[in-house]
Amino acid sequence: MRAPLTIVIVMATLVATGVARADVDCTVPMADWLPRAAVKEMAEAQGWTVRRIKIDDGCYEIKGHDASGRGIEVKVDPGTLKVLEVEYED
């Protein structure tokens, strides 16, 4: 019975500290955002084909295809263009 209690405590701690967050939000002020052209340039340098760039949760979101043609959705920090999350579509 001790192991399940330990798991519950660890999970509660992770949730409380925000480590187990499933979504990514950006808090960069709009004045510090890099332009969409820079986002597209970064994506193309990765070998991605950009279909759409939009704003979601304060981040840039790129929809397109990777170099092998697989569908991707990528969240990017608008101030640094650091890739925060990549989701592959089936």
TITI-682138 format. One record per residue (C-alpha): residue in one letter; x negated, y, z; residue number from 1. Coordinates in steps of 0.02 Angstrom, whole numbers, plus 50000, padded with zeros to 5 digits. Each point is the difference from the previous one (the first is absolute). Layout:
BEGIN
+---+-------+-------+-------+-----+
| r |     x |     y |     z |   k |
+---+-------+-------+-------+-----+
| A |     X |     Y |     Z | NUM |
...
+---+-------+-------+-------+-----+
% end
This chain:
BEGIN
+---+-------+-------+-------+-----+
| r |     x |     y |     z |   k |
+---+-------+-------+-------+-----+
| M | 50000 | 50000 | 50000 |   1 |
| R | 49853 | 50115 | 50023 |   2 |
| A | 49951 | 50009 | 49815 |   3 |
| P | 50168 | 50070 | 49940 |   4 |
| L | 49994 | 50133 | 50137 |   5 |
| T | 49825 | 50050 | 49945 |   6 |
| I | 50058 | 50014 | 49819 |   7 |
| V | 50146 | 50109 | 50052 |   8 |
| I | 49886 | 50116 | 50099 |   9 |
| V | 49874 | 50015 | 49858 |  10 |
| M | 50137 | 50037 | 49872 |  11 |
| A | 50081 | 50129 | 50115 |  12 |
| T | 49830 | 50085 | 50021 |  13 |
| L | 49970 | 50003 | 49812 |  14 |
| V | 50171 | 50074 | 49965 |  15 |
| A | 49979 | 50129 | 50138 |  16 |
| T | 49832 | 50057 | 49932 |  17 |
| G | 50059 | 50006 | 49820 |  18 |
| V | 49881 | 49867 | 49936 |  19 |
| A | 50141 | 49890 | 49936 |  20 |
| R | 50077 | 50137 | 49891 |  21 |
| A | 50060 | 49936 | 49834 |  22 |
| D | 50015 | 50168 | 49914 |  23 |
| V | 49871 | 50134 | 49968 |  24 |
| D | 50038 | 50186 | 50018 |  25 |
| C | 49888 | 50146 | 49955 |  26 |
| T | 49994 | 50164 | 50094 |  27 |
| V | 49884 | 50104 | 49890 |  28 |
| P | 50063 | 50180 | 49977 |  29 |
| M | 50056 | 50034 | 49820 |  30 |
| A | 49868 | 50138 | 49986 |  31 |
| D | 49865 | 49866 | 50018 |  32 |
| W | 50070 | 49879 | 49870 |  33 |
| L | 49899 | 49956 | 49846 |  34 |
| P | 50096 | 50019 | 49835 |  35 |
| R | 50092 | 49857 | 49913 |  36 |
| A | 49871 | 50008 | 49860 |  37 |
| A | 49867 | 49949 | 50126 |  38 |
| V | 50109 | 49855 | 50058 |  39 |
| K | 50022 | 49940 | 49821 |  40 |
| E | 49813 | 50017 | 49968 |  41 |
| M | 49959 | 49898 | 50156 |  42 |
| A | 50125 | 49865 | 49951 |  43 |
| E | 49933 | 49987 | 49823 |  44 |
| A | 49822 | 49987 | 50069 |  45 |
| Q | 50062 | 49846 | 50096 |  46 |
| G | 50059 | 49926 | 49835 |  47 |
| W | 50184 | 50029 | 50041 |  48 |
| T | 50132 | 50055 | 49874 |  49 |
| V | 50108 | 50135 | 50080 |  50 |
| R | 50185 | 49992 | 49964 |  51 |
| R | 50058 | 50123 | 50134 |  52 |
| I | 49930 | 50107 | 50141 |  53 |
| K | 50123 | 50056 | 50133 |  54 |
| I | 49998 | 50058 | 50180 |  55 |
| D | 50058 | 49879 | 50135 |  56 |
| D | 49982 | 50023 | 50189 |  57 |
| G | 49883 | 50147 | 49970 |  58 |
| C | 49882 | 49893 | 49894 |  59 |
| Y | 49974 | 49984 | 49815 |  60 |
| E | 50072 | 49837 | 49934 |  61 |
| I | 49935 | 49929 | 49836 |  62 |
| K | 50103 | 49873 | 49903 |  63 |
| G | 49920 | 49912 | 49856 |  64 |
| H | 49892 | 49851 | 49956 |  65 |
| D | 49828 | 49943 | 50054 |  66 |
| A | 49861 | 49954 | 49878 |  67 |
| S | 50070 | 49823 | 49980 |  68 |
| G | 50175 | 50065 | 49959 |  69 |
| R | 50079 | 49957 | 50168 |  70 |
| G | 50126 | 50127 | 50066 |  71 |
| I | 49938 | 50104 | 50147 |  72 |
| E | 50065 | 50132 | 50120 |  73 |
| V | 49863 | 50096 | 50088 |  74 |
| K | 50012 | 50129 | 50141 |  75 |
| V | 49863 | 50130 | 49997 |  76 |
| D | 49950 | 50133 | 50126 |  77 |
| P | 50036 | 50166 | 49910 |  78 |
| G | 49852 | 50090 | 50079 |  79 |
| T | 49863 | 49872 | 49971 |  80 |
| L | 50074 | 49881 | 49868 |  81 |
| K | 49955 | 49856 | 50115 |  82 |
| V | 50105 | 49846 | 49960 |  83 |
| L | 50106 | 49963 | 50153 |  84 |
| E | 50107 | 49855 | 49940 |  85 |
| V | 50014 | 49890 | 49845 |  86 |
| E | 50151 | 49893 | 49960 |  87 |
| Y | 50000 | 49880 | 49855 |  88 |
| E | 50161 | 49964 | 49905 |  89 |
| D | 50039 | 49825 | 49941 |  90 |
+---+-------+-------+-------+-----+
% end
